[in-house]
Amino acid sequence: MFRLRIESHFDAAHKLTGYKGKCAELHGHTWKIEVFAVGKKLNDIGVLIDFKDLAEKLNRVIERLDHSFLNDLKEIGNPTGENISRYIFENLENLPKSVRLEKVRVWEGSGSYIEYFQELK
Protein backbone atom coordinates (compact mmCIF):
# COMPACT_ATOMS: atom_id res chain seq x y z
CA MET A 1 0.00 0.00 0.00
CA PHE A 2 1.23 3.50 -0.82
CA ARG A 3 0.30 6.80 0.85
CA LEU A 4 0.85 10.16 -0.79
CA ARG A 5 0.51 13.54 0.95
CA ILE A 6 0.27 17.04 -0.46
CA GLU A 7 -0.03 20.35 1.36
CA SER A 8 -1.48 23.74 0.51
CA HIS A 9 -3.01 26.70 2.33
CA PHE A 10 -5.49 29.52 2.02
CA ASP A 11 -6.44 32.63 3.97
CA ALA A 12 -10.03 33.23 5.03
CA ALA A 13 -12.17 34.75 7.76
CA HIS A 14 -15.07 33.24 9.67
CA LYS A 15 -17.06 33.38 12.86
CA LEU A 16 -18.60 30.42 14.60
CA THR A 17 -22.35 30.65 14.97
CA GLY A 18 -23.53 29.41 18.36
CA TYR A 19 -20.04 29.34 19.86
CA LYS A 20 -19.64 30.79 23.35
CA GLY A 21 -16.30 32.58 23.28
CA LYS A 22 -13.97 34.66 21.15
CA CYS A 23 -14.42 32.48 18.06
CA ALA A 24 -17.99 33.79 17.79
CA GLU A 25 -16.42 37.07 16.66
CA LEU A 26 -15.06 37.71 13.17
CA HIS A 27 -11.48 36.44 12.87
CA GLY A 28 -9.25 34.84 10.27
CA HIS A 29 -6.72 32.08 9.77
CA THR A 30 -4.12 30.93 7.35
CA TRP A 31 -5.60 27.48 6.95
CA LYS A 32 -3.04 24.75 6.19
CA ILE A 33 -4.52 21.86 4.25
CA GLU A 34 -3.07 18.37 3.91
CA VAL A 35 -4.54 15.74 1.60
CA PHE A 36 -3.69 12.06 1.94
CA ALA A 37 -4.33 9.57 -0.87
CA VAL A 38 -3.70 5.83 -0.76
CA GLY A 39 -3.59 2.96 -3.21
CA LYS A 40 -1.98 -0.34 -4.09
CA LYS A 41 -1.68 -0.08 -7.84
CA LEU A 42 0.91 2.14 -9.49
CA ASN A 43 0.59 3.39 -13.04
CA ASP A 44 2.84 2.19 -15.86
CA ILE A 45 5.72 4.47 -14.76
CA GLY A 46 5.48 3.49 -11.07
CA VAL A 47 3.46 6.45 -9.72
CA LEU A 48 0.28 6.28 -7.60
CA ILE A 49 -0.88 9.74 -8.71
CA ASP A 50 1.19 12.69 -9.88
CA PHE A 51 1.73 15.20 -7.03
CA LYS A 52 1.02 18.00 -9.51
CA ASP A 53 -2.33 16.51 -10.56
CA LEU A 54 -3.52 16.07 -6.97
CA ALA A 55 -2.33 19.58 -6.06
CA GLU A 56 -4.27 21.05 -9.01
CA LYS A 57 -7.43 19.28 -7.88
CA LEU A 58 -6.96 20.61 -4.33
CA ASN A 59 -6.23 24.12 -5.56
CA ARG A 60 -9.49 24.15 -7.57
CA VAL A 61 -11.36 23.51 -4.32
CA ILE A 62 -9.49 25.98 -2.13
CA GLU A 63 -9.66 28.73 -4.77
CA ARG A 64 -13.33 29.06 -3.75
CA LEU A 65 -12.29 29.49 -0.10
CA ASP A 66 -9.24 31.73 -0.39
CA HIS A 67 -9.69 35.31 0.82
CA SER A 68 -13.37 34.75 1.52
CA PHE A 69 -15.74 35.12 4.44
CA LEU A 70 -16.48 31.43 4.94
CA ASN A 71 -19.86 32.09 6.56
CA ASP A 72 -21.10 33.26 3.14
CA LEU A 73 -20.48 29.81 1.65
CA LYS A 74 -23.73 28.08 2.61
CA GLU A 75 -22.56 24.70 1.31
CA ILE A 76 -20.02 24.54 4.17
CA GLY A 77 -22.55 25.22 6.92
CA ASN A 78 -21.20 26.69 10.15
CA PRO A 79 -17.54 27.13 9.06
CA THR A 80 -15.87 25.04 11.74
CA GLY A 81 -12.64 23.26 10.95
CA GLU A 82 -14.65 20.04 10.92
CA ASN A 83 -17.07 21.30 8.26
CA ILE A 84 -14.25 22.81 6.19
CA SER A 85 -12.34 19.51 6.18
CA ARG A 86 -15.48 17.61 5.08
CA TYR A 87 -16.21 20.21 2.38
CA ILE A 88 -12.70 19.86 0.91
CA PHE A 89 -12.83 16.05 1.08
CA GLU A 90 -16.21 15.88 -0.65
CA ASN A 91 -15.19 18.32 -3.39
CA LEU A 92 -11.92 16.66 -4.43
CA GLU A 93 -13.01 15.04 -7.67
CA ASN A 94 -11.86 12.85 -10.51
CA LEU A 95 -9.18 10.83 -8.77
CA PRO A 96 -8.03 7.75 -10.68
CA LYS A 97 -9.98 4.61 -9.79
CA SER A 98 -6.83 3.08 -8.30
CA VAL A 99 -6.50 5.96 -5.80
CA ARG A 100 -8.61 6.41 -2.67
CA LEU A 101 -8.79 9.73 -0.87
CA GLU A 102 -7.82 8.73 2.67
CA LYS A 103 -8.30 11.96 4.61
CA VAL A 104 -8.14 15.73 4.61
CA ARG A 105 -6.39 17.48 7.49
CA VAL A 106 -7.17 21.16 8.20
CA TRP A 107 -4.89 23.16 10.48
CA GLU A 108 -6.32 26.28 12.15
CA GLY A 109 -2.99 27.08 13.74
CA SER A 110 0.38 25.51 14.39
CA GLY A 111 -0.85 23.28 17.20
CA SER A 112 -4.35 22.14 16.24
CA TYR A 113 -5.90 20.32 13.33
CA ILE A 114 -9.02 18.44 12.33
CA GLU A 115 -9.16 15.42 10.04
CA TYR A 116 -12.07 14.24 7.94
CA PHE A 117 -12.09 10.71 6.56
CA GLN A 118 -14.67 8.11 5.64
CA GLU A 119 -14.68 4.78 7.36
CA LEU A 120 -13.95 1.79 5.17
CA LYS A 121 -16.93 -0.51 4.72
N, CA, C and O atoms as CSV, one atom per row, in Angstrom:
chain,resi,resn,atom,element,x,y,z
A,1,MET,N,N,0.854,-1.180,0.000
A,1,MET,CA,C,0.000,0.000,0.000
A,1,MET,C,C,0.893,1.234,0.000
A,1,MET,O,O,1.931,1.263,0.662
A,2,PHE,N,N,0.481,2.250,-0.748
A,2,PHE,CA,C,1.227,3.500,-0.823
A,2,PHE,C,C,0.364,4.640,-0.301
A,2,PHE,O,O,-0.850,4.649,-0.505
A,3,ARG,N,N,0.986,5.596,0.369
A,3,ARG,CA,C,0.303,6.801,0.849
A,3,ARG,C,C,1.049,8.011,0.308
A,3,ARG,O,O,2.274,8.096,0.389
A,4,LEU,N,N,0.290,8.934,-0.240
A,4,LEU,CA,C,0.847,10.156,-0.794
A,4,LEU,C,C,0.212,11.335,-0.051
A,4,LEU,O,O,-0.975,11.300,0.273
A,5,ARG,N,N,1.002,12.371,0.216
A,5,ARG,CA,C,0.515,13.536,0.945
A,5,ARG,C,C,0.923,14.797,0.202
A,5,ARG,O,O,2.069,14.940,-0.226
A,6,ILE,N,N,-0.041,15.718,0.052
A,6,ILE,CA,C,0.268,17.044,-0.459
A,6,ILE,C,C,-0.224,18.070,0.550
A,6,ILE,O,O,-1.043,17.771,1.419
A,7,GLU,N,N,0.288,19.273,0.417
A,7,GLU,CA,C,-0.033,20.351,1.359
A,7,GLU,C,C,-0.273,21.639,0.579
A,7,GLU,O,O,0.383,21.909,-0.427
A,8,SER,N,N,-1.222,22.422,1.065
A,8,SER,CA,C,-1.476,23.743,0.513
A,8,SER,C,C,-2.015,24.613,1.640
A,8,SER,O,O,-2.046,24.191,2.796
A,9,HIS,N,N,-2.436,25.818,1.306
A,9,HIS,CA,C,-3.005,26.696,2.327
A,9,HIS,C,C,-3.883,27.748,1.650
A,9,HIS,O,O,-3.808,27.971,0.442
A,10,PHE,N,N,-4.715,28.382,2.472
A,10,PHE,CA,C,-5.494,29.519,2.015
A,10,PHE,C,C,-5.765,30.414,3.221
A,10,PHE,O,O,-5.677,29.980,4.370
A,11,ASP,N,N,-6.095,31.666,2.935
A,11,ASP,CA,C,-6.439,32.634,3.972
A,11,ASP,C,C,-7.925,32.942,3.877
A,11,ASP,O,O,-8.445,33.192,2.790
A,12,ALA,N,N,-8.609,32.924,5.024
A,12,ALA,CA,C,-10.032,33.229,5.027
A,12,ALA,C,C,-10.470,33.607,6.440
A,12,ALA,O,O,-9.831,33.263,7.434
A,13,ALA,N,N,-11.581,34.326,6.484
A,13,ALA,CA,C,-12.173,34.748,7.757
A,13,ALA,C,C,-13.446,33.953,8.016
A,13,ALA,O,O,-14.072,33.429,7.095
A,14,HIS,N,N,-13.813,33.876,9.286
A,14,HIS,CA,C,-15.073,33.237,9.669
A,14,HIS,C,C,-15.433,33.665,11.078
A,14,HIS,O,O,-14.647,34.304,11.778
A,15,LYS,N,N,-16.634,33.298,11.471
A,15,LYS,CA,C,-17.056,33.380,12.863
A,15,LYS,C,C,-17.954,32.183,13.104
A,15,LYS,O,O,-18.696,31.757,12.220
A,16,LEU,N,N,-17.877,31.649,14.308
A,16,LEU,CA,C,-18.600,30.420,14.596
A,16,LEU,C,C,-19.947,30.723,15.234
A,16,LEU,O,O,-20.022,31.204,16.365
A,17,THR,N,N,-20.993,30.439,14.500
A,17,THR,CA,C,-22.353,30.648,14.973
A,17,THR,C,C,-22.639,29.695,16.123
A,17,THR,O,O,-22.387,28.495,16.021
A,18,GLY,N,N,-23.166,30.232,17.219
A,18,GLY,CA,C,-23.529,29.411,18.360
A,18,GLY,C,C,-22.393,29.135,19.321
A,18,GLY,O,O,-22.607,28.516,20.363
A,19,TYR,N,N,-21.206,29.574,19.001
A,19,TYR,CA,C,-20.043,29.345,19.857
A,19,TYR,C,C,-20.041,30.351,20.995
A,19,TYR,O,O,-20.334,31.527,20.781
A,20,LYS,N,N,-19.719,29.911,22.190
A,20,LYS,CA,C,-19.644,30.787,23.348
A,20,LYS,C,C,-18.177,31.094,23.618
A,20,LYS,O,O,-17.492,30.313,24.277
A,21,GLY,N,N,-17.697,32.211,23.119
A,21,GLY,CA,C,-16.298,32.585,23.285
A,21,GLY,C,C,-15.841,33.467,22.151
A,21,GLY,O,O,-16.637,33.900,21.317
A,22,LYS,N,N,-14.544,33.730,22.130
A,22,LYS,CA,C,-13.971,34.662,21.154
A,22,LYS,C,C,-14.175,34.235,19.705
A,22,LYS,O,O,-14.244,35.087,18.818
A,23,CYS,N,N,-14.272,32.939,19.450
A,23,CYS,CA,C,-14.423,32.481,18.063
A,23,CYS,C,C,-15.797,32.811,17.475
A,23,CYS,O,O,-16.022,32.612,16.281
A,24,ALA,N,N,-16.705,33.307,18.297
A,24,ALA,CA,C,-17.992,33.789,17.786
A,24,ALA,C,C,-17.829,35.124,17.070
A,24,ALA,O,O,-18.706,35.545,16.316
A,25,GLU,N,N,-16.702,35.785,17.312
A,25,GLU,CA,C,-16.423,37.070,16.657
A,25,GLU,C,C,-15.664,36.832,15.351
A,25,GLU,O,O,-15.013,35.802,15.173
A,26,LEU,N,N,-15.759,37.792,14.454
A,26,LEU,CA,C,-15.058,37.706,13.173
A,26,LEU,C,C,-13.545,37.615,13.407
A,26,LEU,O,O,-12.964,38.430,14.124
A,27,HIS,N,N,-12.926,36.611,12.791
A,27,HIS,CA,C,-11.478,36.439,12.867
A,27,HIS,C,C,-11.032,35.622,11.651
A,27,HIS,O,O,-11.862,35.069,10.929
A,28,GLY,N,N,-9.744,35.552,11.437
A,28,GLY,CA,C,-9.245,34.839,10.274
A,28,GLY,C,C,-8.109,33.899,10.605
A,28,GLY,O,O,-7.530,33.946,11.690
A,29,HIS,N,N,-7.806,33.052,9.656
A,29,HIS,CA,C,-6.720,32.077,9.774
A,29,HIS,C,C,-6.000,31.961,8.439
A,29,HIS,O,O,-6.563,32.254,7.384
A,30,THR,N,N,-4.771,31.538,8.502
A,30,THR,CA,C,-4.123,30.935,7.350
A,30,THR,C,C,-4.308,29.443,7.554
A,30,THR,O,O,-3.628,28.824,8.372
A,31,TRP,N,N,-5.223,28.883,6.811
A,31,TRP,CA,C,-5.598,27.481,6.951
A,31,TRP,C,C,-4.601,26.628,6.173
A,31,TRP,O,O,-4.441,26.804,4.965
A,32,LYS,N,N,-3.931,25.705,6.859
A,32,LYS,CA,C,-3.043,24.754,6.189
A,32,LYS,C,C,-3.856,23.503,5.896
A,32,LYS,O,O,-4.561,22.992,6.766
A,33,ILE,N,N,-3.753,23.018,4.677
A,33,ILE,CA,C,-4.520,21.858,4.246
A,33,ILE,C,C,-3.556,20.747,3.840
A,33,ILE,O,O,-2.604,20.978,3.095
A,34,GLU,N,N,-3.814,19.546,4.336
A,34,GLU,CA,C,-3.073,18.365,3.913
A,34,GLU,C,C,-4.066,17.357,3.352
A,34,GLU,O,O,-5.132,17.131,3.925
A,35,VAL,N,N,-3.707,16.761,2.235
A,35,VAL,CA,C,-4.542,15.741,1.605
A,35,VAL,C,C,-3.723,14.463,1.524
A,35,VAL,O,O,-2.568,14.475,1.099
A,36,PHE,N,N,-4.333,13.366,1.936
A,36,PHE,CA,C,-3.690,12.061,1.939
A,36,PHE,C,C,-4.457,11.139,0.991
A,36,PHE,O,O,-5.673,10.988,1.106
A,37,ALA,N,N,-3.738,10.529,0.061
A,37,ALA,CA,C,-4.327,9.571,-0.874
A,37,ALA,C,C,-3.579,8.253,-0.734
A,37,ALA,O,O,-2.374,8.239,-0.480
A,38,VAL,N,N,-4.296,7.151,-0.901
A,38,VAL,CA,C,-3.700,5.828,-0.763
A,38,VAL,C,C,-4.086,4.951,-1.946
A,38,VAL,O,O,-5.083,5.195,-2.626
A,39,GLY,N,N,-3.282,3.939,-2.170
A,39,GLY,CA,C,-3.592,2.962,-3.212
A,39,GLY,C,C,-2.534,1.882,-3.280
A,39,GLY,O,O,-1.432,2.033,-2.752
A,40,LYS,N,N,-2.882,0.799,-3.933
A,40,LYS,CA,C,-1.977,-0.340,-4.089
A,40,LYS,C,C,-1.357,-0.387,-5.475
A,40,LYS,O,O,-0.231,-0.855,-5.647
A,41,LYS,N,N,-2.091,0.096,-6.450
A,41,LYS,CA,C,-1.677,-0.077,-7.843
A,41,LYS,C,C,-1.011,1.193,-8.364
A,41,LYS,O,O,-1.584,2.281,-8.302
A,42,LEU,N,N,0.184,1.040,-8.869
A,42,LEU,CA,C,0.910,2.144,-9.486
A,42,LEU,C,C,0.640,2.146,-10.991
A,42,LEU,O,O,0.319,1.117,-11.586
A,43,ASN,N,N,0.780,3.327,-11.586
A,43,ASN,CA,C,0.585,3.395,-13.038
A,43,ASN,C,C,1.785,2.780,-13.752
A,43,ASN,O,O,2.679,2.229,-13.109
A,44,ASP,N,N,1.806,2.874,-15.078
A,44,ASP,CA,C,2.836,2.192,-15.860
A,44,ASP,C,C,4.239,2.763,-15.672
A,44,ASP,O,O,5.211,2.133,-16.088
A,45,ILE,N,N,4.372,3.942,-15.055
A,45,ILE,CA,C,5.717,4.467,-14.764
A,45,ILE,C,C,6.062,4.380,-13.279
A,45,ILE,O,O,7.091,4.901,-12.846
A,46,GLY,N,N,5.184,3.708,-12.485
A,46,GLY,CA,C,5.478,3.490,-11.071
A,46,GLY,C,C,5.038,4.604,-10.148
A,46,GLY,O,O,5.656,4.820,-9.106
A,47,VAL,N,N,3.963,5.330,-10.514
A,47,VAL,CA,C,3.459,6.452,-9.720
A,47,VAL,C,C,2.011,6.158,-9.312
A,47,VAL,O,O,1.217,5.690,-10.129
A,48,LEU,N,N,1.674,6.431,-8.063
A,48,LEU,CA,C,0.284,6.278,-7.597
A,48,LEU,C,C,-0.595,7.339,-8.247
A,48,LEU,O,O,-1.580,7.013,-8.910
A,49,ILE,N,N,-0.243,8.603,-8.058
A,49,ILE,CA,C,-0.876,9.744,-8.705
A,49,ILE,C,C,0.161,10.854,-8.705
A,49,ILE,O,O,0.899,11.015,-7.733
A,50,ASP,N,N,0.219,11.603,-9.766
A,50,ASP,CA,C,1.193,12.686,-9.876
A,50,ASP,C,C,0.898,13.742,-8.814
A,50,ASP,O,O,-0.241,14.193,-8.698
A,51,PHE,N,N,1.900,14.142,-8.039
A,51,PHE,CA,C,1.729,15.199,-7.030
A,51,PHE,C,C,1.072,16.431,-7.647
A,51,PHE,O,O,0.170,17.024,-7.054
A,52,LYS,N,N,1.526,16.808,-8.832
A,52,LYS,CA,C,1.024,18.003,-9.507
A,52,LYS,C,C,-0.470,17.882,-9.799
A,52,LYS,O,O,-1.215,18.846,-9.621
A,53,ASP,N,N,-0.911,16.714,-10.243
A,53,ASP,CA,C,-2.332,16.511,-10.557
A,53,ASP,C,C,-3.195,16.620,-9.305
A,53,ASP,O,O,-4.250,17.254,-9.327
A,54,LEU,N,N,-2.750,16.005,-8.217
A,54,LEU,CA,C,-3.517,16.072,-6.974
A,54,LEU,C,C,-3.526,17.502,-6.432
A,54,LEU,O,O,-4.553,17.968,-5.937
A,55,ALA,N,N,-2.405,18.193,-6.520
A,55,ALA,CA,C,-2.334,19.584,-6.064
A,55,ALA,C,C,-3.261,20.483,-6.876
A,55,ALA,O,O,-3.891,21.381,-6.318
A,56,GLU,N,N,-3.353,20.254,-8.183
A,56,GLU,CA,C,-4.266,21.047,-9.012
A,56,GLU,C,C,-5.719,20.820,-8.611
A,56,GLU,O,O,-6.511,21.762,-8.573
A,57,LYS,N,N,-6.067,19.580,-8.315
A,57,LYS,CA,C,-7.435,19.278,-7.876
A,57,LYS,C,C,-7.736,19.972,-6.542
A,57,LYS,O,O,-8.817,20.532,-6.359
A,58,LEU,N,N,-6.779,19.932,-5.617
A,58,LEU,CA,C,-6.962,20.608,-4.334
A,58,LEU,C,C,-7.065,22.112,-4.538
A,58,LEU,O,O,-7.928,22.756,-3.941
A,59,ASN,N,N,-6.215,22.673,-5.358
A,59,ASN,CA,C,-6.232,24.122,-5.558
A,59,ASN,C,C,-7.534,24.610,-6.183
A,59,ASN,O,O,-7.963,25.733,-5.916
A,60,ARG,N,N,-8.176,23.770,-7.021
A,60,ARG,CA,C,-9.488,24.153,-7.574
A,60,ARG,C,C,-10.527,24.284,-6.460
A,60,ARG,O,O,-11.410,25.139,-6.528
A,61,VAL,N,N,-10.420,23.443,-5.445
A,61,VAL,CA,C,-11.363,23.508,-4.322
A,61,VAL,C,C,-11.051,24.721,-3.440
A,61,VAL,O,O,-11.955,25.482,-3.096
A,62,ILE,N,N,-9.790,24.904,-3.075
A,62,ILE,CA,C,-9.488,25.980,-2.128
A,62,ILE,C,C,-9.499,27.357,-2.771
A,62,ILE,O,O,-9.525,28.363,-2.062
A,63,GLU,N,N,-9.479,27.426,-4.103
A,63,GLU,CA,C,-9.660,28.726,-4.771
A,63,GLU,C,C,-10.967,29.375,-4.354
A,63,GLU,O,O,-11.043,30.595,-4.207
A,64,ARG,N,N,-12.011,28.549,-4.160
A,64,ARG,CA,C,-13.329,29.059,-3.746
A,64,ARG,C,C,-13.305,29.595,-2.316
A,64,ARG,O,O,-14.136,30.423,-1.944
A,65,LEU,N,N,-12.351,29.121,-1.517
A,65,LEU,CA,C,-12.293,29.487,-0.104
A,65,LEU,C,C,-11.331,30.645,0.168
A,65,LEU,O,O,-11.527,31.409,1.114
A,66,ASP,N,N,-10.307,30.773,-0.650
A,66,ASP,CA,C,-9.237,31.728,-0.393
A,66,ASP,C,C,-9.745,33.168,-0.385
A,66,ASP,O,O,-10.487,33.587,-1.273
A,67,HIS,N,N,-9.330,33.908,0.629
A,67,HIS,CA,C,-9.688,35.314,0.819
A,67,HIS,C,C,-11.203,35.531,0.785
A,67,HIS,O,O,-11.701,36.477,0.177
A,68,SER,N,N,-11.913,34.628,1.454
A,68,SER,CA,C,-13.373,34.749,1.525
A,68,SER,C,C,-13.811,34.875,2.979
A,68,SER,O,O,-13.029,34.681,3.910
A,69,PHE,N,N,-15.072,35.202,3.136
A,69,PHE,CA,C,-15.741,35.122,4.437
A,69,PHE,C,C,-16.500,33.805,4.399
A,69,PHE,O,O,-17.549,33.708,3.763
A,70,LEU,N,N,-15.977,32.799,5.072
A,70,LEU,CA,C,-16.476,31.433,4.941
A,70,LEU,C,C,-17.946,31.292,5.326
A,70,LEU,O,O,-18.619,30.384,4.839
A,71,ASN,N,N,-18.453,32.158,6.179
A,71,ASN,CA,C,-19.860,32.091,6.560
A,71,ASN,C,C,-20.782,32.337,5.370
A,71,ASN,O,O,-21.939,31.918,5.393
A,72,ASP,N,N,-20.290,33.009,4.333
A,72,ASP,CA,C,-21.096,33.263,3.138
A,72,ASP,C,C,-21.239,32.034,2.253
A,72,ASP,O,O,-22.096,32.011,1.371
A,73,LEU,N,N,-20.427,31.024,2.467
A,73,LEU,CA,C,-20.477,29.809,1.649
A,73,LEU,C,C,-21.419,28.805,2.311
A,73,LEU,O,O,-20.997,27.991,3.134
A,74,LYS,N,N,-22.681,28.873,1.947
A,74,LYS,CA,C,-23.730,28.084,2.613
A,74,LYS,C,C,-23.489,26.583,2.531
A,74,LYS,O,O,-23.921,25.833,3.406
A,75,GLU,N,N,-22.785,26.133,1.460
A,75,GLU,CA,C,-22.557,24.696,1.308
A,75,GLU,C,C,-21.619,24.138,2.380
A,75,GLU,O,O,-21.562,22.923,2.568
A,76,ILE,N,N,-20.889,24.995,3.079
A,76,ILE,CA,C,-20.021,24.538,4.168
A,76,ILE,C,C,-20.824,24.367,5.453
A,76,ILE,O,O,-20.518,23.488,6.259
A,77,GLY,N,N,-21.839,25.191,5.652
A,77,GLY,CA,C,-22.549,25.221,6.924
A,77,GLY,C,C,-21.785,26.129,7.874
A,77,GLY,O,O,-21.042,27.005,7.432
A,78,ASN,N,N,-21.960,25.927,9.170
A,78,ASN,CA,C,-21.198,26.690,10.152
A,78,ASN,C,C,-19.716,26.389,9.888
A,78,ASN,O,O,-19.313,25.230,9.988
A,79,PRO,N,N,-18.894,27.392,9.555
A,79,PRO,CA,C,-17.539,27.125,9.057
A,79,PRO,C,C,-16.531,26.732,10.142
A,79,PRO,O,O,-15.536,27.420,10.370
A,80,THR,N,N,-16.812,25.627,10.790
A,80,THR,CA,C,-15.871,25.041,11.738
A,80,THR,C,C,-14.783,24.327,10.951
A,80,THR,O,O,-14.956,24.037,9.767
A,81,GLY,N,N,-13.679,24.048,11.596
A,81,GLY,CA,C,-12.639,23.260,10.946
A,81,GLY,C,C,-13.165,21.906,10.489
A,81,GLY,O,O,-12.764,21.398,9.443
A,82,GLU,N,N,-14.063,21.327,11.276
A,82,GLU,CA,C,-14.652,20.038,10.924
A,82,GLU,C,C,-15.416,20.135,9.600
A,82,GLU,O,O,-15.237,19.307,8.707
A,83,ASN,N,N,-16.274,21.161,9.485
A,83,ASN,CA,C,-17.068,21.304,8.264
A,83,ASN,C,C,-16.209,21.683,7.061
A,83,ASN,O,O,-16.505,21.276,5.937
A,84,ILE,N,N,-15.161,22.448,7.284
A,84,ILE,CA,C,-14.255,22.810,6.189
A,84,ILE,C,C,-13.517,21.570,5.691
A,84,ILE,O,O,-13.364,21.390,4.483
A,85,SER,N,N,-13.060,20.719,6.599
A,85,SER,CA,C,-12.344,19.509,6.179
A,85,SER,C,C,-13.269,18.584,5.392
A,85,SER,O,O,-12.844,17.995,4.398
A,86,ARG,N,N,-14.518,18.447,5.814
A,86,ARG,CA,C,-15.476,17.612,5.082
A,86,ARG,C,C,-15.758,18.209,3.704
A,86,ARG,O,O,-15.808,17.484,2.710
A,87,TYR,N,N,-15.941,19.524,3.644
A,87,TYR,CA,C,-16.207,20.205,2.379
A,87,TYR,C,C,-15.069,19.948,1.378
A,87,TYR,O,O,-15.327,19.620,0.220
A,88,ILE,N,N,-13.843,20.092,1.813
A,88,ILE,CA,C,-12.702,19.864,0.912
A,88,ILE,C,C,-12.671,18.404,0.469
A,88,ILE,O,O,-12.489,18.121,-0.716
A,89,PHE,N,N,-12.845,17.479,1.404
A,89,PHE,CA,C,-12.835,16.048,1.082
A,89,PHE,C,C,-13.889,15.733,0.022
A,89,PHE,O,O,-13.601,15.069,-0.973
A,90,GLU,N,N,-15.099,16.211,0.244
A,90,GLU,CA,C,-16.212,15.882,-0.647
A,90,GLU,C,C,-16.110,16.561,-2.006
A,90,GLU,O,O,-16.776,16.139,-2.951
A,91,ASN,N,N,-15.299,17.596,-2.124
A,91,ASN,CA,C,-15.192,18.317,-3.390
A,91,ASN,C,C,-13.921,18.003,-4.170
A,91,ASN,O,O,-13.717,18.554,-5.252
A,92,LEU,N,N,-13.075,17.141,-3.654
A,92,LEU,CA,C,-11.922,16.661,-4.429
A,92,LEU,C,C,-12.436,15.606,-5.396
A,92,LEU,O,O,-12.911,14.552,-4.973
A,93,GLU,N,N,-12.345,15.881,-6.681
A,93,GLU,CA,C,-13.006,15.037,-7.669
A,93,GLU,C,C,-12.027,14.452,-8.671
A,93,GLU,O,O,-10.885,14.890,-8.810
A,94,ASN,N,N,-12.533,13.442,-9.361
A,94,ASN,CA,C,-11.858,12.846,-10.508
A,94,ASN,C,C,-10.482,12.246,-10.186
A,94,ASN,O,O,-9.528,12.400,-10.950
A,95,LEU,N,N,-10.405,11.574,-9.062
A,95,LEU,CA,C,-9.181,10.830,-8.774
A,95,LEU,C,C,-9.204,9.537,-9.589
A,95,LEU,O,O,-10.278,9.002,-9.862
A,96,PRO,N,N,-8.051,9.037,-9.975
A,96,PRO,CA,C,-8.034,7.751,-10.683
A,96,PRO,C,C,-8.694,6.663,-9.836
A,96,PRO,O,O,-8.671,6.716,-8.606
A,97,LYS,N,N,-9.279,5.682,-10.510
A,97,LYS,CA,C,-9.981,4.606,-9.790
A,97,LYS,C,C,-9.063,3.834,-8.844
A,97,LYS,O,O,-9.530,3.256,-7.862
A,98,SER,N,N,-7.778,3.823,-9.130
A,98,SER,CA,C,-6.825,3.078,-8.302
A,98,SER,C,C,-6.390,3.861,-7.065
A,98,SER,O,O,-5.609,3.355,-6.260
A,99,VAL,N,N,-6.889,5.094,-6.905
A,99,VAL,CA,C,-6.500,5.960,-5.796
A,99,VAL,C,C,-7.719,6.235,-4.927
A,99,VAL,O,O,-8.792,6.570,-5.429
A,100,ARG,N,N,-7.537,6.087,-3.604
A,100,ARG,CA,C,-8.607,6.414,-2.667
A,100,ARG,C,C,-8.171,7.607,-1.833
A,100,ARG,O,O,-7.075,7.618,-1.273
A,101,LEU,N,N,-9.032,8.603,-1.756
A,101,LEU,CA,C,-8.785,9.733,-0.873
A,101,LEU,C,C,-8.914,9.220,0.558
A,101,LEU,O,O,-9.987,8.780,0.970
A,102,GLU,N,N,-7.827,9.275,1.306
A,102,GLU,CA,C,-7.825,8.731,2.670
A,102,GLU,C,C,-8.378,9.732,3.671
A,102,GLU,O,O,-9.274,9.403,4.449
A,103,LYS,N,N,-7.847,10.962,3.657
A,103,LYS,CA,C,-8.304,11.964,4.614
A,103,LYS,C,C,-7.854,13.344,4.182
A,103,LYS,O,O,-6.945,13.509,3.369
A,104,VAL,N,N,-8.528,14.330,4.758
A,104,VAL,CA,C,-8.144,15.733,4.613
A,104,VAL,C,C,-7.907,16.262,6.018
A,104,VAL,O,O,-8.742,16.099,6.907
A,105,ARG,N,N,-6.764,16.893,6.203
A,105,ARG,CA,C,-6.388,17.481,7.494
A,105,ARG,C,C,-6.376,19.001,7.324
A,105,ARG,O,O,-5.749,19.529,6.406
A,106,VAL,N,N,-7.078,19.693,8.223
A,106,VAL,CA,C,-7.170,21.155,8.199
A,106,VAL,C,C,-6.576,21.694,9.494
A,106,VAL,O,O,-7.029,21.367,10.590
A,107,TRP,N,N,-5.556,22.523,9.342
A,107,TRP,CA,C,-4.888,23.159,10.478
A,107,TRP,C,C,-5.425,24.574,10.644
A,107,TRP,O,O,-5.395,25.363,9.700
A,108,GLU,N,N,-5.917,24.903,11.839
A,108,GLU,CA,C,-6.323,26.279,12.153
A,108,GLU,C,C,-5.145,27.092,12.662
A,108,GLU,O,O,-5.136,28.318,12.546
A,109,GLY,N,N,-4.185,26.438,13.207
A,109,GLY,CA,C,-2.989,27.079,13.745
A,109,GLY,C,C,-1.885,26.047,13.807
A,109,GLY,O,O,-2.049,24.926,13.327
A,110,SER,N,N,-0.770,26.416,14.391
A,110,SER,CA,C,0.380,25.512,14.390
A,110,SER,C,C,0.221,24.320,15.325
A,110,SER,O,O,0.976,23.353,15.220
A,111,GLY,N,N,-0.734,24.370,16.227
A,111,GLY,CA,C,-0.848,23.284,17.195
A,111,GLY,C,C,-2.165,22.533,17.188
A,111,GLY,O,O,-2.394,21.692,18.057
A,112,SER,N,N,-3.045,22.817,16.219
A,112,SER,CA,C,-4.347,22.140,16.243
A,112,SER,C,C,-4.857,21.886,14.830
A,112,SER,O,O,-4.816,22.759,13.964
A,113,TYR,N,N,-5.338,20.663,14.626
A,113,TYR,CA,C,-5.904,20.316,13.331
A,113,TYR,C,C,-7.105,19.403,13.503
A,113,TYR,O,O,-7.329,18.811,14.558
A,114,ILE,N,N,-7.863,19.316,12.429
A,114,ILE,CA,C,-9.025,18.443,12.332
A,114,ILE,C,C,-8.811,17.565,11.115
A,114,ILE,O,O,-8.283,18.025,10.102
A,115,GLU,N,N,-9.215,16.303,11.201
A,115,GLU,CA,C,-9.163,15.422,10.042
A,115,GLU,C,C,-10.565,14.943,9.702
A,115,GLU,O,O,-11.374,14.654,10.582
A,116,TYR,N,N,-10.831,14.867,8.411
A,116,TYR,CA,C,-12.066,14.237,7.940
A,116,TYR,C,C,-11.663,13.051,7.089
A,116,TYR,O,O,-10.802,13.161,6.217
A,117,PHE,N,N,-12.296,11.908,7.351
A,117,PHE,CA,C,-12.086,10.708,6.561
A,117,PHE,C,C,-13.365,9.895,6.604
A,117,PHE,O,O,-14.205,10.084,7.485
A,118,GLN,N,N,-13.508,8.996,5.656
A,118,GLN,CA,C,-14.668,8.111,5.643
A,118,GLN,C,C,-14.212,6.738,6.059
A,118,GLN,O,O,-13.176,6.244,5.615
A,119,GLU,N,N,-15.006,6.129,6.922
A,119,GLU,CA,C,-14.680,4.780,7.362
A,119,GLU,C,C,-14.768,3.816,6.189
A,119,GLU,O,O,-15.621,3.961,5.313
A,120,LEU,N,N,-13.887,2.841,6.183
A,120,LEU,CA,C,-13.954,1.792,5.171
A,120,LEU,C,C,-15.109,0.857,5.520
A,120,LEU,O,O,-15.378,0.581,6.689
A,121,LYS,N,N,-15.766,0.391,4.503
A,121,LYS,CA,C,-16.925,-0.506,4.723
A,121,LYS,C,C,-16.502,-1.932,4.775
A,121,LYS,O,O,-17.338,-2.819,4.951
